[in-house]
């Protein structure tokens, strides 16, 4: 396993799996400008590495994260907010464009911008006992880090409005009912469940995953005719990959395919 650390965010690599760890446990992983800069730098590193086949995002200590560090915003609110948000937004765009699926591993508290970040991931697993709150309205702010884009797509407009406007805390089972997370597991099993899912995805057809991600994400703004064209184009591109040929060969040979992400 390799590790790249810049204090507040740690990037670890094990085979095709990359893990981004928010590492300010003393501050419940509140995101300041330094965190945002380092997180973006690590995302840029992953974007330039074709060997990355799955990404996990988690928080160190007792929480996934409480969102933006309000202390950062207290002195120079406008400029600090702009510095923070611009870097996080660039990182979210990078994660969305990765072929590698991105998994959020959630525990403790998931609030504010940290909830928006988790919502931007492709999949999410939460530990029992996790508490969620979008929280922006509590500090008289609108949301960032894709919250207004991701939440309505995950939970529907009416539920997204409730989560945003009331800024109430809800638990992991409610998050599961709403469709905000894919699974809820006992807290002591969270790491093992995320690891198992990540390993499964890391062994999958990475280029096909990327095409599926982009097709799903664009479908809300695309007409049926244009989406059908996009599906055809992407399937034709998939049919030219080594993984597609391997999948067909394995099917007719009655064996499990071995994908290389190419």
C-alpha positions as CSV (number, residue, x, y, z in Angstrom):
1,X,0.0,0.0,0.0
2,X,1.3,3.5,-0.8
3,X,0.3,6.7,1.1
4,X,0.5,10.3,0.1
5,X,-0.2,12.7,3.0
6,X,-0.6,16.4,3.0
7,X,-1.7,16.7,6.7
8,X,-5.4,17.3,6.4
9,X,-6.2,14.9,3.5
10,X,-4.5,11.5,3.0
11,X,-4.4,9.6,-0.2
12,X,-3.7,5.8,0.0
13,X,-3.4,3.4,-2.8
14,X,-3.7,-0.4,-2.8
15,X,-3.8,-1.9,-6.2
16,X,-6.6,-0.3,-8.2
17,X,-8.3,1.1,-5.1
18,X,-7.6,4.7,-4.0
19,X,-8.8,6.0,-0.7
20,X,-9.2,9.7,0.2
21,X,-9.3,10.3,3.9
22,X,-10.4,13.6,5.4
23,X,-7.9,13.9,8.2
24,X,-8.9,16.6,10.6
25,X,-10.5,14.5,13.3
26,X,-9.9,17.1,16.0
27,X,-12.3,19.4,14.0
28,X,-14.7,16.7,12.9
29,X,-13.2,17.0,9.5
30,X,-14.4,20.5,8.9
31,X,-13.3,21.7,5.5
32,X,-11.0,24.7,5.4
33,X,-9.2,26.1,2.4
34,X,-6.1,24.0,3.0
35,X,-8.3,20.8,3.1
36,X,-10.0,21.9,-0.1
37,X,-6.7,22.6,-1.9
38,X,-5.2,19.2,-0.9
39,X,-8.4,17.3,-1.7
40,X,-8.4,18.9,-5.2
41,X,-4.7,18.1,-5.7
42,X,-5.3,14.5,-4.8
43,X,-8.3,14.3,-7.2
44,X,-6.2,15.7,-9.9
45,X,-3.6,13.0,-9.2
46,X,-6.3,10.3,-9.5
47,X,-7.6,11.8,-12.7
48,X,-4.2,11.4,-14.3
49,X,-3.8,7.8,-13.3
50,X,-5.5,5.2,-15.5
51,X,-4.7,2.4,-13.0
52,X,-7.3,3.8,-10.5
53,X,-10.4,1.6,-10.7
54,X,-12.3,2.6,-7.7
55,X,-12.2,5.6,-5.2
56,X,-13.3,5.6,-1.6
57,X,-13.9,8.8,0.4
58,X,-14.1,8.6,4.1
59,X,-13.4,10.6,7.3
60,X,-10.9,10.0,10.1
61,X,-12.1,9.9,13.7
62,X,-15.7,10.2,14.8
63,X,-17.2,11.8,11.7
64,X,-17.3,11.8,7.9
65,X,-17.4,15.5,8.1
66,X,-19.3,18.5,9.4
67,X,-19.0,20.6,6.2
68,X,-17.2,23.9,5.8
69,X,-15.1,25.2,8.7
70,X,-17.1,28.2,9.9
71,X,-14.0,29.6,11.6
72,X,-12.5,30.0,8.1
73,X,-15.5,32.1,7.0
74,X,-15.8,34.3,10.0
75,X,-13.0,36.9,9.2
76,X,-13.3,37.3,5.4
77,X,-16.5,35.5,4.5
78,X,-16.7,36.3,0.8
79,X,-13.1,35.6,-0.2
80,X,-12.7,32.6,2.0
81,X,-15.9,31.1,0.8
82,X,-14.9,31.6,-2.8
83,X,-11.5,30.0,-2.2
84,X,-13.1,27.1,-0.5
85,X,-15.9,26.5,-2.9
86,X,-14.0,26.9,-6.2
87,X,-11.6,24.2,-5.2
88,X,-14.2,21.8,-4.0
89,X,-16.3,22.4,-7.1
90,X,-13.4,21.6,-9.3
91,X,-12.8,18.4,-7.3
92,X,-16.4,17.3,-7.7
93,X,-16.3,17.7,-11.4
94,X,-13.1,15.6,-11.6
95,X,-14.8,12.8,-9.5
96,X,-17.8,12.8,-11.7
97,X,-15.7,12.4,-14.8
98,X,-13.6,9.5,-13.5
99,X,-14.2,6.2,-15.0
100,X,-13.6,4.7,-11.6
101,X,-16.8,4.5,-9.4
102,X,-16.6,6.7,-6.2
103,X,-17.9,5.4,-2.9
104,X,-18.7,7.5,0.1
105,X,-18.1,5.7,3.4
106,X,-20.2,7.5,6.0
107,X,-20.2,7.5,9.8
108,X,-20.8,9.7,12.7
109,X,-21.9,13.1,11.4
110,X,-22.4,14.0,7.7
111,X,-23.4,17.6,7.5
112,X,-23.3,20.7,5.3
113,X,-20.7,20.5,2.5
114,X,-19.7,17.1,3.6
115,X,-23.2,15.9,2.9
116,X,-23.1,17.6,-0.5
117,X,-19.8,15.8,-1.2
118,X,-21.2,12.5,-0.2
119,X,-24.2,13.1,-2.4
120,X,-21.9,13.7,-5.4
121,X,-20.4,10.3,-5.0
122,X,-21.7,7.4,-7.2
123,X,-22.5,5.1,-4.2
124,X,-22.7,5.5,-0.5
125,X,-22.7,3.2,2.5
126,X,-23.6,4.5,6.0
127,X,-23.0,3.0,9.4
128,X,-25.9,2.7,11.7
129,X,-26.1,5.7,14.0
130,X,-24.9,8.1,11.3
131,X,-26.6,11.5,11.6
132,X,-27.2,13.7,8.5
133,X,-28.1,17.4,8.2
134,X,-27.7,19.6,5.2
135,X,-27.4,22.5,7.7
136,X,-26.8,25.4,5.3
137,X,-30.1,27.1,6.3
138,X,-29.0,27.1,9.9
139,X,-26.1,29.4,9.0
140,X,-28.2,31.5,6.6
141,X,-26.5,30.1,3.5
142,X,-27.4,28.3,0.3
143,X,-25.7,25.1,-0.6
144,X,-22.5,24.3,-2.5
145,X,-20.4,21.2,-3.5
146,X,-23.3,20.1,-5.8
147,X,-25.9,19.8,-3.1
148,X,-28.6,21.5,-5.1
149,X,-27.8,19.3,-8.1
150,X,-27.3,15.9,-6.4
151,X,-30.0,15.9,-3.8
152,X,-33.0,16.4,-6.0
153,X,-31.7,13.6,-8.3
154,X,-31.2,11.2,-5.4
155,X,-34.3,11.9,-3.2
156,X,-36.7,13.8,-5.4
157,X,-37.5,17.5,-5.4
158,X,-40.0,17.6,-2.5
159,X,-37.7,15.6,-0.2
160,X,-34.7,17.7,-1.2
161,X,-36.7,20.9,-0.4
162,X,-37.5,19.5,3.1
163,X,-33.8,18.5,3.7
164,X,-32.6,21.9,2.6
165,X,-35.2,24.3,4.0
166,X,-35.8,22.7,7.4
167,X,-32.2,21.6,8.0
168,X,-33.3,18.9,10.4
169,X,-31.1,16.1,11.5
170,X,-32.1,12.6,10.3
171,X,-30.6,9.1,10.8
172,X,-29.1,6.5,8.5
173,X,-32.3,4.6,8.2
174,X,-34.1,7.7,7.0
175,X,-31.3,8.4,4.6
176,X,-31.7,4.8,3.2
177,X,-35.5,5.3,2.9
178,X,-35.0,8.5,1.0
179,X,-32.4,7.0,-1.4
180,X,-29.5,9.2,-0.1
181,X,-27.5,6.1,0.7
182,X,-27.4,2.6,-0.9
183,X,-26.9,0.5,2.3
184,X,-26.8,0.9,6.1
185,X,-24.6,-1.5,8.0
186,X,-23.6,-2.0,11.6
187,X,-20.9,0.5,12.5
188,X,-18.3,-2.2,13.2
189,X,-18.9,-3.7,9.7
190,X,-18.6,-0.4,7.8
191,X,-15.0,-0.7,6.8
192,X,-15.4,-4.3,5.7
193,X,-18.5,-3.6,3.7
194,X,-16.9,-0.7,1.9
195,X,-13.8,-2.7,1.3
196,X,-15.7,-5.6,-0.2
197,X,-17.7,-3.3,-2.5
198,X,-14.6,-1.4,-3.5
199,X,-12.7,-4.6,-4.3
200,X,-15.6,-5.8,-6.4
201,X,-15.7,-2.6,-8.4
202,X,-11.9,-2.5,-8.8
203,X,-12.1,-5.9,-10.6
204,X,-14.9,-4.7,-12.9
205,X,-14.9,-3.2,-16.4
206,X,-13.7,0.3,-15.5
207,X,-14.3,2.0,-18.9
208,X,-17.8,0.7,-19.0
209,X,-18.4,2.0,-15.5
210,X,-17.3,5.4,-16.7
211,X,-19.6,5.4,-19.6
212,X,-22.5,4.2,-17.4
213,X,-21.8,7.0,-14.9
214,X,-21.8,9.7,-17.6
215,X,-25.0,8.4,-19.3
216,X,-26.9,8.3,-16.0
217,X,-25.7,11.8,-15.0
218,X,-26.6,13.4,-18.3
219,X,-30.0,11.7,-18.7
220,X,-31.8,14.4,-16.6
221,X,-31.0,17.1,-19.1
222,X,-31.1,15.1,-22.3
223,X,-34.0,14.4,-24.6
224,X,-34.9,10.7,-25.2
225,X,-33.7,10.9,-28.8
226,X,-30.3,12.4,-27.8
227,X,-30.0,9.9,-25.0
228,X,-30.6,7.0,-27.3
229,X,-27.9,8.4,-29.6
230,X,-25.5,8.6,-26.7
231,X,-26.3,5.1,-25.6
232,X,-25.6,3.8,-29.1
233,X,-22.3,5.7,-29.3
234,X,-21.1,4.5,-25.9
235,X,-22.1,0.9,-26.5
236,X,-20.1,0.9,-29.8
237,X,-17.1,2.3,-28.0
238,X,-17.5,-0.3,-25.3
239,X,-17.6,-3.0,-27.9
240,X,-14.1,-2.1,-29.0
241,X,-12.5,-2.6,-25.5
242,X,-10.5,-5.5,-24.3
243,X,-12.9,-6.0,-21.4
244,X,-15.9,-6.4,-23.7
245,X,-14.0,-9.1,-25.7
246,X,-13.0,-10.8,-22.5
247,X,-16.6,-10.7,-21.2
248,X,-17.9,-12.4,-24.4
249,X,-15.1,-15.0,-24.3
250,X,-15.8,-15.8,-20.6
251,X,-19.6,-16.1,-21.3
252,X,-19.1,-18.7,-24.0
253,X,-16.3,-20.4,-22.1
254,X,-18.6,-20.6,-19.1
255,X,-16.0,-18.9,-16.8
256,X,-15.7,-15.8,-14.8
257,X,-14.3,-12.8,-16.8
258,X,-11.0,-11.2,-15.7
259,X,-11.3,-7.5,-16.5
260,X,-8.3,-5.2,-16.9
261,X,-10.1,-1.9,-17.1
262,X,-9.0,-1.5,-20.8
